[in-house]
Amino acid sequence: MLDIRDGTFDGTFPFAPRYLMVNGFGMHFVDEGEGDPILFVHGDPTWSYLWRRFILALSGRHRCVVPDQMGMGKSEVPQDAGRYRLVHHVANLESLLLRLDLRDVTLVLHDWGGPVGLGVAIRHRERIRRLVRMNTWAFAPWPAGPLPRLLEIIRSPRGEHFVLKKNGYVEAALRAGSAHPESLTPAALAAYLAPFPTPASRLALLCWSRDIPVAENDPSFAEMQRIERALPAVADLPTLIVWGMRDSVLPGGGAEAVAARPARRSGLRARRRRPFPPRRRARASPARGRGVSGGA
């Protein structure tokens, strides 16, 4: 397997790799800067490379902690598919939070990072200061209507060939997830693809999509429901919602259309406050895609 542990991808990711053994695997994370910590949590099929420009912009005045979730980026890839459930990803992030003793955290969540990060936040409310949610969800069942065709393919019997053998998922997902796929430069695409050179290295990509709780008999339905029901515990946190309005996975009117009913139940929508000046709600342009573009 290609060793990318020290890779900087033509200088676009100039951050020292750090590792912790977390629940039996080596978790890679970036830890740059000093000050109040910001914990960035990526989703699928990205990794900490997604946050590179945020790290450069914010590490001058904040401690930026940016993990690669299990099987992604520079983290190790356990070959037991049963370890890639939502409950395990929550436990992994929780371990990192506690091992680094992070407090007064601004938690920035994108895509699958939402339920993972919120799963940690409801357990450790006293350590979280703010939430930033980008095109994500934490509700069971899946709140956005029919699954996109790409996810249906991955969850079908031919999904293993498509993801593991053909390596068809990463580029397709990044391009489908942006209203401006031309912004995904060849260099950025190469960096996103770098952790996944072999079928064995792509196991997490297969498992993430298959773990979306759509029906009650799905393995992570109960865990997602547990997280949703506990959201009132973090309802008082200042929360910024940033939404790419043409998201092909969580589509339509963004946060308002996808999350309105469940968010009202949790109290997060009704009690949302703004964490950063200027004190206004940030909203992505309707021309933008998933909130954090693959070419960002």
N, C-alpha and C positions, 0 to 999 in steps of 0.2 A: 504494500500500500504506500502511496506517496506520502512522505513525511512533510507536513506543512506546519509543524510546531513552531518553527522560527520564521515562517513565511511572512513577508511584509507586503507582497503583491504590488511590486513596483513602487514601494514607499507609501501606498495608500492606507496601510494598516500598520503604522510604526510603533506598535505597543508591545512591551515586554510580555511574553506569555507567562502566566502563573497557573499553578495547578494545586488542587486539593483532592485527596481521596474522599469521595462522597458516596456512601452507600455501595461501596465495592467497585467504583469506577473512578477514573481520573477525570475530574471536571476542570476544564480550562476556563479561565476568566481573565479579563483585563481589570487592572486596578490602578487608575491614573489620577493624580491630583490630590488636593487636600481640601478639607472643609466639610460642610454638610453633605452626606452621601446621596448620590442618585443611583438607583439600581435599575438598570435597563434589562428588560426581559423580552427576547425575540420570540417569534413564532415559527411556523412551518411554511416554506422550506428554507428559511434564512438562518443566519448565525450571527455572532457578535459583529461581524463585518457590516451588518446593517446599520450599526450605531456609530460608525467610525467618525463621521463629521460632527455628531453630537459630542463625542468624547473630546475631539480637538477644540470645539467651541466652548465647552463647559468645564474642562479639567483645570483651567486657570483659577477657578474659584470654588470648585466642588470636587469631591472625591467621586469619581465615576467608576462604578463597579458593574462589569458587563460580562455575565457568564454565557458560555455555550451550553445549552441544554444537552442532556445525555444523547449521544449518538450524532450530534451536530457540531459543525465547525471543527475546532481543535480538541474537543472532548473525545474520550474513548467511546467505542461502539460495542457495548455488550451484545452478544448474539442470541440472547433469550428474548423473544418477542413479548413474553409476558411481563417483562420489566418496563415496557413502554406505555404504561397506563397513566392516566391523569394523576391518580393518587401517588404514583412513584415520582412523577415530575414535581409535584408539590413538595414531597418529602425531600427531594434533592435540593430544591431552591431554599427550603427551610433550613436545611443543614448548612448551606453556604451562608445564609443570613446570620445564623447563630455562631458559626465558627469564626466569622469575621467580626462578630459582635457589632453589627450595624444598627445604629439608632438614629432617630429623626430622619428617616429615609423618605426621599421622594421616589415613588415607585412608578416607573414608566413602562407601560404594557402594550404590546402589539400582538394581534392575532391570537394564537394559542397561548402567548404570554399572559393574556388577560385572565383566563381561569386559573392558570398556574400561579400567577402573582397574587390574585385575589384569594386563592386558597391559602396562601401564606399570610396575607394581610389579616384575614379574619382570625387566624391563630395567634397573631402577634401584633394586635392593634396598637399596643403601647410603643412599638418600634417604628410605626409608620406615621409620617407627618403629612404627606400629600399623595394624591393619585393623579396620574396622567394616563388616560385610556385612549388608544388609537385603534379604530376599526377592530373591535374585539367584542367578546360576549362572555357571559358566565351563567347561562340559563339552560335548563333541560325541560323539554327536548330542544333540539336545534331550532332557533327562533326565526330563521330567514327563509322559510318556505323550502321548496325542493332544492336538494343539493346541486351545485353546478356539475355539469357533465364531466369535468375533469375528476372531481372527487368521486362521482359515481363509478368511473372507470377503475379508480384505485381500489375502491371497496368491492369490486366485482372479482370473479375468479381469475380474470386476466390481469388483475392489478399487479401481481407479483412480477409478471413478465415486463409489463410497462415500466414499473419503477425500478426493479432490481436488475433486470437484464438489459432492457432497452435504454435505461437512464432517461426516460422521457418526461419526468415530472418537473425538475427544478426550473429549467428554462421556460417550459410551458406555463408554470404557475407564476413566475415573475412577470412574464409578458402579459398574461391574462389579468394580473393584478394591478396593472397600471393603465391609466387612460393615455399615457404617453410612453409606449414601450420602446420608442426610439431613444429614450433617455437611458436605457440600459446599455451602457457601452460594452464593447468586447472585453475590456479589462475588468470591468465590474462583474460581468457574467462569468468570466474565467475564475474570479475569486469566489463567487457563490458556488461554482461547480467543484472547486478544488477539494473540498472535504469528501467528495463522493466518487472516487475513481473506480471503485469495484462494486459488484453486487453486494458483498458483505458490508461495505461501508454505507449502504443506502437503506439499511433496515429501518432506521428511525423515520425516514421519509414515508415508508409504507405504513408504519404503525400510527403516526400522527393522524393521517387522514382516516384510517379505519377506526380510530378511537373517538371520533366525534359522536356524542350521544344523540342519536336520532329517535330511538325507540327504547322503551323501558327495559328490554332485555339486553341492551348494549352494555358491555362491561363497565363503562365509566358513567353510565346514567346516574347511578346512585350518588357517586362522588360529586358530579356536577350539580345535582339537585341539593346536596348538602351545602355546597358552596353558595348556591343561589339563596337558600333559606337563611344563611348566616350573614348575608350582605348588610342587613341593618346594623351590624356591629361596626361597619366602617362608613355608615351613611353620613356621619358628621365630618368626615375628612374633606378638606378642600380638594375639589376634583376638577380637572381640566379635561374636556373631551375634544379631541382633534380627529376629524373624520374626513376621509377621502370619499366624496359623494358618489363616485362612479365605481365603487367597489363591486367586483364581479362575484364575490363570495358572500359578503354581507351587503346587499345592494339597496337600491331605492333611495329613500330619504335619509340614509345613514343612521346615526344614533337615534334620531326621532322616530323613524319608521320601524327599525329593527328592535330597539330596546324599550320602547315607550311602555308597553303593558307590564313586562317583568320589572322594569326599573321602578315603576310606580309602586309595585308590590314591595320592593326592597327599600324604598325611600331614597335611593341614590339620586334619582332625577329631581325629586321635589326639593331636596335639601342641598343640591350641588352648589359649591362655592368655588371661586376662582383662586388658584394658588399663586399666580405670578402677575406682576405688573407688566403692561398696563392692564387694569382690571376690566377686561372684556373677554368674552368667550372667543376662543380661537376656532375658526371653522375653515376647513380646506375649501379651495375654489372648486366649483362644480366641474371644472375641467380636469381635476386631478384624480388619481386613482386611489390606492389603498391607504393613503395617509402617509406612509413611509415608502417611497418608491424604490424599486429594485435598483434604479440608477442613481439614487441619492448619494 
